[in-house]
Amino acid sequence: MATVSDDFTRADATSLGANWNTYGGQKYQIVGNQATLYAAGGSYNGVSWTANSFTGNQFAQCTIVQLPTNDYAPGPCIRSDTDGVGNGYAASVRSDGLIRLMRNTSTVKNSAAGAFSAGSVLRIEDQGSGAIRVYVDGALVTSGGFSTQYTDGSPLTGGRIGMFGYAFFDGASNWIVDNWSGGDLAGGASAPLAQAQYFARLRSG
């Protein structure tokens, strides 16, 4: 099993670095040891970790520090192609707390209203055969469309993980992400208590 992580703790820069590939010329940068989107234009803001690929079941997670006022801040993405936005599953969030599970850019599969707040950890898993689960701070999301977890009849098999958001950046309300990680997922569902303890350590630094 392989796992990778990025806490973005490094000098300010106009990209996330060599391990990341950004979709469609959209701009991500390091500011104050966090990742942020900073350039206007475009609706599919994806970024993929390209230093490794993952062939088994996958997970990705990150802390959403600040949400934009418009559309959906990037959240974790799995089963992606190399640009982090094409064939893949992503969990994205909005400033009013709405979570959306998407397949292939903007195809919405599940939604949960008011289930997320800034500063929480958002996680997405593929537990095999396209069985997708979403967690907030270690707790499985079961409200709204997530009352029955999404199972894909034609599951995607991309080997990349990263982040994806569906948002037109308005130049005024950045999204900010920290403590991203992901990789191969051990068999079966995650243990919420163990996850919550791990997330708490991440958030406390």
C-alpha positions in Angstrom: 0.0 0.0 0.0 1.1 3.5 -0.8 0.1 6.8 0.7 1.2 10.4 0.0 0.6 13.7 1.6 1.3 17.4 1.2 0.9 20.0 4.0 2.0 22.8 1.7 4.5 24.0 4.3 7.1 25.7 2.1 7.9 29.0 0.6 5.2 31.0 -1.1 5.1 30.1 -4.8 2.9 30.5 -7.9 2.3 26.7 -8.2 1.9 23.7 -5.9 5.2 22.3 -7.2 6.6 19.6 -9.3 4.4 16.8 -7.8 1.2 18.5 -9.0 -0.3 19.0 -12.5 -3.0 21.6 -12.9 -5.9 21.4 -15.4 -6.5 23.8 -18.2 -4.0 26.6 -17.1 -5.9 27.3 -13.9 -3.7 28.7 -11.2 -2.9 27.4 -7.7 -0.3 28.8 -5.4 1.3 28.4 -2.0 0.5 31.3 0.4 1.3 31.2 4.1 1.9 27.4 4.0 -1.5 26.6 2.5 -2.8 26.0 -1.0 -5.0 28.6 -2.7 -6.7 29.3 -6.0 -5.7 32.7 -7.2 -6.4 33.3 -10.9 -9.7 34.3 -12.5 -11.4 32.3 -15.3 -12.4 28.7 -16.0 -14.9 26.5 -14.3 -13.1 23.2 -13.8 -10.3 23.8 -11.3 -8.6 20.5 -11.0 -5.1 19.5 -9.8 -3.6 16.0 -9.8 -0.8 14.4 -7.8 1.5 13.0 -10.5 4.5 11.7 -8.5 2.7 8.4 -7.9 -0.2 6.4 -9.3 -2.5 4.1 -7.3 -4.0 0.9 -8.7 -6.0 -0.4 -5.8 -8.9 1.1 -3.9 -8.2 4.8 -3.3 -8.9 7.7 -0.9 -8.1 11.4 -0.7 -8.8 14.0 1.9 -8.0 17.6 2.8 -8.9 20.3 5.2 -11.1 23.0 3.6 -9.8 26.1 5.4 -11.8 28.7 3.5 -14.8 28.4 1.2 -15.5 30.7 -1.8 -18.8 32.7 -1.9 -19.6 31.3 -5.4 -19.8 27.7 -6.6 -17.8 24.8 -5.2 -14.4 24.9 -3.6 -12.0 22.2 -4.6 -12.2 19.1 -2.5 -10.5 15.6 -2.7 -10.6 13.7 -6.0 -9.9 10.0 -6.8 -9.9 7.7 -9.8 -8.7 10.7 -11.9 -6.7 11.2 -15.0 -3.5 13.1 -15.0 -5.1 16.6 -14.8 -7.3 16.0 -11.8 -10.5 16.9 -13.5 -11.4 14.5 -16.3 -12.6 11.0 -15.5 -12.7 11.0 -11.7 -14.9 11.2 -8.6 -14.7 14.4 -6.4 -16.3 15.7 -3.3 -16.7 19.5 -3.5 -18.3 22.0 -1.1 -20.0 25.3 -1.1 -20.1 28.2 1.4 -23.5 27.3 2.6 -22.3 23.8 3.6 -23.6 21.9 0.6 -21.5 18.8 -0.3 -21.7 17.4 -3.8 -20.3 14.1 -5.1 -19.4 14.4 -8.8 -18.3 12.1 -11.5 -16.6 13.4 -14.6 -16.4 17.1 -13.9 -19.9 18.5 -13.2 -22.1 15.3 -13.3 -23.6 15.4 -9.8 -24.4 12.1 -8.2 -25.2 12.9 -4.6 -25.8 16.0 -2.5 -26.0 16.8 1.2 -27.2 20.3 2.2 -25.6 22.1 5.1 -23.4 19.1 6.0 -20.0 20.9 5.9 -18.4 24.0 7.5 -15.0 25.6 6.9 -12.1 24.1 8.8 -13.4 20.5 8.5 -11.7 17.6 6.8 -13.4 16.3 3.6 -12.6 12.7 2.5 -13.7 10.6 -0.4 -13.1 6.8 -0.8 -13.6 4.2 -3.5 -13.9 1.0 -1.7 -14.0 -1.2 -4.8 -16.4 -1.6 -7.8 -17.2 2.1 -7.7 -18.6 2.1 -4.1 -18.0 5.7 -3.2 -18.3 7.1 0.3 -17.8 10.7 1.6 -16.7 11.6 5.2 -16.6 14.9 7.2 -14.2 14.8 10.1 -14.3 11.1 10.1 -18.1 10.7 10.1 -19.8 9.1 7.1 -22.1 11.5 5.4 -25.6 9.9 5.4 -27.9 12.9 4.9 -29.6 14.0 1.7 -28.6 12.0 -1.4 -25.9 10.3 0.7 -28.4 8.3 2.7 -27.6 5.6 0.1 -24.0 5.7 -0.9 -23.3 6.0 -4.6 -22.4 2.8 -6.4 -21.2 3.2 -9.9 -22.3 0.5 -12.4 -19.4 1.4 -14.7 -16.7 2.3 -12.1 -13.8 4.6 -13.2 -10.3 3.1 -12.9 -8.0 6.1 -13.2 -4.8 5.9 -11.1 -4.5 9.5 -10.0 -5.8 11.4 -6.9 -5.8 15.1 -6.2 -8.4 17.9 -5.8 -11.2 19.2 -8.0 -13.7 22.1 -7.7 -16.4 23.4 -9.9 -16.1 27.2 -9.6 -15.7 30.4 -11.5 -13.2 32.2 -9.3 -14.4 35.8 -8.9 -11.1 37.4 -7.8 -12.4 38.2 -4.3 -13.1 35.0 -2.4 -10.2 32.5 -2.5 -10.6 28.9 -1.5 -7.9 27.7 0.8 -6.9 24.0 1.4 -4.4 22.4 3.8 -3.2 19.0 4.9 -4.0 17.0 1.7 -3.3 13.3 1.7 -4.4 10.2 -0.2 -3.4 6.8 -1.6 -4.3 3.2 -1.5 -7.2 2.2 0.7 -7.2 -0.9 2.9 -10.2 -3.2 2.3 -13.5 -2.3 3.8 -15.0 1.0 5.1 -13.0 3.4 7.2 -13.3 3.3 11.0 -14.9 6.7 11.8 -13.4 6.9 15.3 -9.9 6.2 14.1 -10.3 8.7 11.3 -11.7 11.4 13.7 -8.7 11.0 15.9 -6.3 11.2 13.0 -8.1 14.3 11.6 -8.0 16.0 15.0 -4.2 15.6 15.1 -4.0 17.0 11.6 -6.0 20.0 12.4 -4.1 20.7 15.7 -0.9 20.7 13.7 
